[in-house]
Amino acid sequence: MPIKSGRLPIIEHSTIVKGGTEHLPLKPLRVRHRATTAIVYCEGNFAAIDGKTANGLVRHSEKYTILSVIDSEKSGLDSGRVLDGKANYIPICKDLADALAQAGTMPDYFIFGMAPSSGMLSIHERSLILEAMSHGMNIVNGLHEFLNDDPVFKAACKANKVKILDIRKPRAKKDLRMFSGRISEVICPRIAVLGTDCAIGKRTTATILTQALNDQGIKTVMIGTGQTGLIQGARYGVALDAIPSQFCVGELEATMVEAFENEQPDVIVIEGQGALSHPAFSSSSFILRGSCANAVVLQHAPARKHRCDFEQMPTPTPTSEINLIETFADTKVIGLTINHENMTDADVTAAISQYEQELRIPATDALTRSPKHLVQMVLTAFPNLQVNLPAAA
């Protein structure tokens, strides 16, 4: 999408200016042989806060080849241009019929790509999912409403020989794990990516940081803590907001121990949820306790004036959030990453300079600046990792 008034496309929250976006011809999507294909439903919310699952999937997916996104308000556009100003050749379609016509073949999965605060389906959305099942598509559901427990959807699975993946559904209560203290066995650096608000880009930054470290020869595993990361294909993770609070810390600890034992990584990156200071979310406290993170990267949106969905609550400053995090847990904030929503490139440069001087820690923007800045942020905090770099061999 052409960048208007010099402003950058944003991480999780963007708007389309009427008449300001061209409908570009899309190149045919080339799908790998036997790839697991999917279309993503995100009506009225793509590139907006509640569309963060769809936003994440078009940026990165290890599990699915995304064929298209459904959002009639942006139909005909390239999803990459809408989201990041750069074509990815994943079209945005008007409706399910349009998406199937453009796919050319029946997709394997229909992914519900929104994360509304209610966590529930509307009557229309229920009907649409049932229609997708009637075509033979499996369903990926990241909501708090578990469709496998619904008699109507159970019958539809049987009738159409398809399955529903309820991503957030936790294991049986008898199998949930309590905190054991075994996190002390995870001796590699444990870096949590937290934020000053929800839907601020923590997962995106965690994904880029993980890839950047791996690209530099530092073996890194990311722990997903929300439905989007799990849908994207995170090998290790747990949807914390669907687990009874008594077990959240233990489930995260057990997942991290499993990842450490299986992968023997140099670094573990933990995706954050919400914000420690946010009264509507408690996941950040569970993440800090369960991971015993010995470092934190803090994500902040300088141009965001108030918290998402809470206009009466000003967005906290990085200074106040850092003080809270370092008081709450035995950890250190090692860097700041910026969500550049509603900012120009010059604004980002100025903010990076300002925060580095003010906070005395490195700052960068994971999406618009080189990932090498993220790597250096980690190496500065953990210089012993230098021995893993190819240049040091």
C-alpha positions as CSV (number, residue, x, y, z in Angstrom):
1,M,0.0,0.0,0.0
2,P,1.4,3.4,-0.9
3,I,2.6,5.2,2.3
4,K,0.6,8.3,2.8
5,S,2.1,11.6,4.2
6,G,5.4,9.8,4.9
7,R,3.9,7.6,7.5
8,L,5.1,4.0,8.0
9,P,2.7,1.0,7.9
10,I,2.1,-0.1,11.4
11,I,2.7,-3.3,13.3
12,E,-0.7,-4.4,14.6
13,H,-3.0,-1.5,13.9
14,S,-3.5,0.2,10.6
15,T,-6.1,2.0,8.6
16,I,-6.9,2.3,4.9
17,V,-7.6,5.7,3.6
18,K,-10.6,5.7,1.2
19,G,-9.5,6.2,-2.3
20,G,-5.9,6.2,-1.2
21,T,-5.0,2.6,-2.1
22,E,-4.7,1.2,-5.5
23,H,-6.2,-2.2,-6.5
24,L,-3.1,-3.9,-7.8
25,P,-3.0,-6.9,-10.1
26,L,-1.9,-9.9,-8.0
27,K,0.6,-12.5,-9.2
28,P,-0.6,-16.1,-9.0
29,L,0.3,-17.7,-5.7
30,R,2.7,-20.6,-6.1
31,V,2.1,-23.2,-3.5
32,R,4.7,-25.8,-2.6
33,H,3.8,-29.4,-3.4
34,R,1.7,-30.9,-0.6
35,A,1.8,-27.6,1.4
36,T,-1.0,-27.3,3.9
37,T,-3.1,-24.5,2.5
38,A,-5.4,-22.1,4.3
39,I,-7.6,-19.1,3.9
40,V,-7.9,-16.6,6.8
41,Y,-11.2,-14.9,7.7
42,C,-10.8,-11.4,9.1
43,E,-13.9,-9.5,8.0
44,G,-13.6,-5.8,8.8
45,N,-10.5,-6.2,10.9
46,F,-7.5,-7.0,8.7
47,A,-4.5,-4.7,9.7
48,A,-6.4,-3.6,12.8
49,I,-6.0,-4.6,16.4
50,D,-8.7,-7.4,16.5
51,G,-7.2,-8.8,13.3
52,K,-3.9,-9.6,14.9
53,T,-4.1,-13.3,14.2
54,A,-4.6,-12.7,10.4
55,N,-1.9,-10.0,10.5
56,G,0.6,-12.4,12.1
57,L,-0.2,-15.2,9.6
58,V,0.4,-13.2,6.5
59,R,3.7,-12.1,7.9
60,H,4.9,-15.5,9.1
61,S,3.6,-19.0,9.1
62,E,5.6,-22.2,9.5
63,K,2.5,-24.4,9.4
64,Y,0.3,-23.1,6.6
65,T,0.6,-21.6,3.2
66,I,-1.8,-18.7,3.3
67,L,-3.8,-18.4,0.1
68,S,-5.9,-15.4,0.9
69,V,-7.5,-13.2,3.5
70,I,-11.2,-12.5,3.6
71,D,-12.1,-8.8,4.4
72,S,-14.7,-7.2,2.1
73,E,-13.6,-3.7,3.3
74,K,-10.2,-4.2,1.6
75,S,-11.1,-6.6,-1.1
76,G,-8.9,-6.5,-4.2
77,L,-5.8,-5.4,-2.3
78,D,-2.5,-7.1,-1.6
79,S,-2.4,-8.0,2.1
80,G,1.3,-7.3,2.4
81,R,0.9,-3.8,1.0
82,V,-2.0,-3.1,3.3
83,L,-0.1,-4.3,6.4
84,D,3.5,-3.4,5.7
85,G,3.7,-1.4,2.5
86,K,5.3,-4.3,0.6
87,A,3.6,-6.8,-1.7
88,N,3.4,-10.5,-0.5
89,Y,1.0,-11.6,-3.3
90,I,-1.6,-12.9,-0.7
91,P,-4.9,-11.3,-2.0
92,I,-7.6,-9.9,0.2
93,C,-11.0,-11.4,-1.0
94,K,-14.5,-10.2,-0.7
95,D,-16.1,-13.3,0.8
96,L,-15.7,-17.1,1.0
97,A,-16.9,-17.6,-2.5
98,D,-14.3,-15.1,-3.8
99,A,-11.5,-16.8,-1.8
100,L,-12.4,-20.2,-3.1
101,A,-12.5,-19.0,-6.7
102,Q,-9.1,-17.4,-6.4
103,A,-7.6,-20.4,-4.7
104,G,-8.4,-22.6,-7.7
105,T,-8.4,-25.7,-5.4
106,M,-10.0,-26.4,-2.1
107,P,-7.9,-25.1,0.8
108,D,-7.1,-27.6,3.6
109,Y,-8.1,-25.1,6.3
110,F,-10.3,-22.2,7.1
111,I,-8.7,-20.1,9.9
112,F,-10.7,-17.7,12.0
113,G,-8.2,-14.9,12.0
114,M,-9.7,-12.5,14.5
115,A,-9.2,-12.1,18.3
116,P,-12.2,-10.2,19.6
117,S,-12.1,-9.3,23.3
118,S,-15.3,-11.4,23.8
119,G,-13.5,-14.5,22.5
120,M,-16.8,-15.7,21.0
121,L,-18.4,-16.2,17.5
122,S,-21.3,-14.1,16.3
123,I,-24.3,-15.9,14.7
124,H,-23.1,-14.9,11.2
125,E,-19.6,-16.3,11.9
126,R,-21.0,-19.6,13.1
127,S,-22.9,-19.9,9.9
128,L,-19.8,-19.1,7.8
129,I,-17.7,-21.6,9.6
130,L,-20.3,-24.3,9.0
131,E,-20.4,-23.3,5.3
132,A,-16.6,-23.7,5.1
133,M,-16.9,-27.1,6.7
134,S,-19.5,-28.1,4.1
135,H,-16.9,-27.5,1.4
136,G,-14.6,-30.0,3.1
137,M,-12.3,-27.5,4.9
138,N,-10.9,-28.2,8.3
139,I,-11.2,-25.3,10.8
140,V,-8.6,-23.5,13.0
141,N,-10.3,-21.8,15.9
142,G,-8.3,-19.6,18.2
143,L,-11.2,-18.3,20.3
144,H,-12.2,-19.1,23.9
145,E,-15.3,-20.8,22.5
146,F,-14.3,-24.4,21.9
147,L,-16.2,-25.6,18.8
148,N,-15.5,-29.3,19.4
149,D,-17.7,-29.1,22.5
150,D,-20.6,-27.7,20.4
151,P,-23.1,-30.4,19.2
152,V,-23.8,-28.6,16.0
153,F,-20.1,-28.4,15.1
154,K,-19.5,-31.9,16.2
155,A,-22.2,-33.1,13.9
156,A,-20.8,-31.0,11.0
157,C,-17.3,-32.6,11.5
158,K,-18.8,-36.0,11.2
159,A,-21.0,-35.2,8.3
160,N,-18.2,-33.5,6.3
161,K,-15.3,-35.7,7.5
162,V,-13.3,-32.7,8.7
163,K,-11.8,-31.6,12.0
164,I,-11.7,-28.5,14.2
165,L,-8.5,-27.4,15.9
166,D,-9.5,-25.5,19.1
167,I,-6.1,-23.9,19.6
168,R,-6.8,-22.4,23.0
169,K,-8.3,-25.5,24.6
170,P,-6.0,-26.7,27.4
171,R,-5.2,-30.2,28.4
172,A,-7.5,-31.9,30.9
173,K,-7.3,-30.5,34.4
174,K,-5.9,-33.7,35.8
175,D,-2.9,-33.3,33.4
176,L,-2.2,-29.6,34.1
177,R,1.1,-29.0,35.7
178,M,2.0,-26.9,38.8
179,F,5.2,-25.0,39.2
180,S,8.0,-27.3,40.3
181,G,11.2,-25.2,40.4
182,R,12.7,-27.1,37.4
183,I,13.0,-23.8,35.6
184,S,16.4,-23.6,37.3
185,E,17.6,-26.4,35.0
186,V,17.1,-24.1,32.0
187,I,20.5,-22.5,32.1
188,C,20.5,-20.6,28.9
189,P,19.4,-16.9,28.7
190,R,15.6,-16.6,28.9
191,I,14.4,-13.4,27.3
192,A,10.8,-12.3,27.6
193,V,9.4,-9.8,25.1
194,L,6.9,-7.7,27.1
195,G,5.1,-4.5,26.3
196,T,3.4,-1.4,27.6
197,D,0.0,-2.5,26.1
198,C,-1.8,-5.3,24.4
199,A,-1.7,-5.7,20.6
200,I,1.5,-3.7,20.4
201,G,3.7,-6.1,18.4
202,K,5.3,-8.4,21.1
203,R,4.8,-11.6,19.1
204,T,6.1,-10.0,15.9
205,T,9.3,-8.7,17.7
206,A,9.8,-12.1,19.4
207,T,9.5,-13.9,16.0
208,I,12.0,-11.5,14.3
209,L,14.4,-11.7,17.3
210,T,14.3,-15.5,17.3
211,Q,15.0,-15.6,13.6
212,A,17.8,-13.0,13.8
213,L,19.6,-14.9,16.5
214,N,19.3,-18.2,14.6
215,D,20.6,-16.5,11.5
216,Q,23.7,-15.5,13.4
217,G,24.4,-19.0,14.6
218,I,22.9,-18.6,18.0
219,K,20.4,-21.4,18.4
220,T,17.2,-19.9,19.7
221,V,13.8,-21.3,20.5
222,M,10.6,-19.2,20.8
223,I,7.9,-20.1,23.3
224,G,4.5,-19.1,22.1
225,T,2.0,-17.9,24.8
226,G,-1.0,-17.0,22.7
227,Q,-3.2,-18.5,20.0
228,T,-1.6,-16.7,17.1
229,G,1.9,-17.9,17.7
230,L,0.6,-21.5,18.1
231,I,-1.4,-21.2,14.8
232,Q,1.8,-19.9,13.1
233,G,3.5,-23.1,14.0
234,A,5.4,-22.5,17.2
235,R,6.9,-25.8,18.2
236,Y,6.6,-25.0,21.9
237,G,3.9,-23.0,23.6
238,V,0.7,-22.7,25.6
239,A,-2.2,-20.4,25.3
240,L,-1.9,-19.0,28.8
241,D,-5.2,-17.0,28.9
242,A,-7.2,-20.2,28.6
243,I,-5.6,-22.0,31.5
244,P,-6.8,-21.8,35.1
245,S,-4.6,-19.3,36.9
246,Q,-3.4,-21.9,39.4
247,F,-1.6,-23.8,36.6
248,C,-0.4,-21.0,34.3
249,V,3.1,-20.7,35.9
250,G,3.6,-24.4,36.0
251,E,2.4,-25.0,32.4
252,L,4.8,-22.4,31.1
253,E,7.7,-23.7,33.2
254,A,7.1,-27.2,32.0
255,T,6.9,-26.1,28.4
256,M,10.3,-24.3,28.7
257,V,11.9,-27.2,30.4
258,E,10.7,-29.5,27.6
259,A,12.0,-27.0,24.9
260,F,15.4,-26.8,26.7
261,E,15.8,-30.6,27.1
262,N,14.7,-31.3,23.5
263,E,16.5,-28.5,21.7
264,Q,19.5,-27.6,23.9
265,P,19.2,-24.0,22.7
266,D,21.6,-21.1,23.4
267,V,18.7,-18.8,24.0
268,I,15.0,-19.1,24.7
269,V,12.7,-16.2,23.7
270,I,9.3,-16.0,25.4
271,E,6.4,-14.2,23.7
272,G,4.7,-11.7,26.1
273,Q,1.0,-11.1,26.6
274,G,-0.8,-7.9,27.6
275,A,1.3,-5.6,29.9
276,L,2.3,-6.1,33.5
277,S,0.8,-2.7,34.3
278,H,-2.5,-3.4,32.5
279,P,-5.4,-4.1,34.9
280,A,-7.3,-6.1,32.2
281,F,-4.6,-8.7,31.8
282,S,-2.6,-10.9,34.2
283,S,-0.6,-13.0,31.7
284,S,2.5,-11.0,32.0
285,S,2.9,-11.8,35.6
286,F,2.6,-15.5,34.9
287,I,5.1,-15.2,32.1
288,L,7.7,-13.5,34.4
289,R,7.1,-16.1,37.1
290,G,7.0,-19.2,35.0
291,S,9.9,-18.4,32.8
292,C,12.0,-16.7,35.5
293,A,13.2,-14.5,32.6
294,N,16.6,-13.1,33.3
295,A,16.2,-10.5,30.6
296,V,13.3,-8.5,29.1
297,V,12.9,-6.7,25.8
298,L,10.1,-4.1,26.1
299,Q,7.9,-3.2,23.2
300,H,6.4,0.3,23.2
301,A,4.3,2.5,20.8
302,P,5.4,6.1,21.3
303,A,2.4,7.6,19.3
304,R,-0.2,5.5,21.2
305,K,-1.9,7.8,23.6
306,H,-4.2,5.4,25.4
307,R,-4.4,1.7,26.0
308,C,-6.3,-0.4,23.4
309,D,-10.1,-0.5,24.1
310,F,-9.5,1.8,27.2
311,E,-9.6,5.4,26.2
312,Q,-9.6,6.6,29.8
313,M,-6.3,4.8,30.5
314,P,-3.1,6.6,29.2
315,T,-0.4,4.4,27.7
316,P,2.3,4.1,30.4
317,T,5.8,5.4,29.7
318,P,8.7,2.9,29.1
319,T,10.3,4.2,32.3
320,S,7.3,3.4,34.5
321,E,6.9,-0.1,32.9
322,I,10.6,-0.9,33.3
323,N,10.5,0.2,36.9
324,L,7.4,-2.1,37.5
325,I,9.0,-5.1,35.7
326,E,12.3,-4.8,37.5
327,T,10.5,-4.4,40.8
328,F,8.2,-7.3,40.2
329,A,10.8,-9.8,39.1
330,D,14.5,-10.5,39.4
331,T,15.2,-9.5,35.8
332,K,16.7,-6.7,33.7
333,V,15.2,-4.8,30.8
334,I,18.0,-5.0,28.2
335,G,16.4,-3.1,25.3
336,L,13.4,-1.2,23.9
337,T,11.7,-2.0,20.6
338,I,9.3,0.4,18.9
339,N,5.9,-0.1,17.3
340,H,5.9,2.6,14.7
341,E,2.2,3.0,14.3
342,N,1.2,6.5,13.2
343,M,4.9,7.5,13.0
344,T,7.1,8.7,10.1
345,D,10.6,7.2,9.6
346,A,12.0,10.4,11.0
347,D,9.8,10.0,14.1
348,V,11.2,6.5,14.6
349,T,14.8,7.7,14.3
350,A,14.1,10.5,16.8
351,A,12.3,8.1,19.2
352,I,15.2,5.6,19.1
353,S,17.7,8.4,19.9
354,Q,15.5,9.8,22.7
355,Y,14.9,6.5,24.4
356,E,18.5,5.4,24.2
357,Q,19.6,8.6,26.0
358,E,16.7,8.5,28.5
359,L,16.8,4.8,29.4
360,R,20.5,4.1,28.8
361,I,19.6,0.9,26.9
362,P,19.6,0.1,23.2
363,A,16.5,0.8,21.2
364,T,15.3,-0.2,17.7
365,D,12.3,-1.0,15.5
366,A,12.2,-4.7,14.7
367,L,10.3,-4.1,11.4
368,T,11.9,-1.1,9.9
369,R,15.5,-1.4,11.1
370,S,18.1,-4.1,10.6
371,P,17.6,-7.2,12.8
372,K,21.3,-6.9,13.6
373,H,20.3,-4.3,16.2
374,L,18.2,-6.9,18.0
375,V,21.2,-9.4,17.9
376,Q,23.5,-6.7,19.3
377,M,21.0,-5.9,22.0
378,V,21.2,-9.5,23.2
379,L,25.0,-9.9,22.8
380,T,25.5,-6.7,24.9
381,A,23.5,-8.2,27.7
382,F,24.9,-11.7,27.3
383,P,28.5,-11.4,26.0
384,N,29.2,-15.1,26.5
385,L,27.0,-15.8,23.5
386,Q,29.7,-14.3,21.3
387,V,31.5,-17.7,21.3
388,N,28.6,-19.2,19.3
389,L,29.1,-16.7,16.4
390,P,30.8,-18.1,13.3
391,A,33.4,-15.3,13.4
392,A,34.5,-16.5,16.8
393,A,35.1,-20.1,15.6
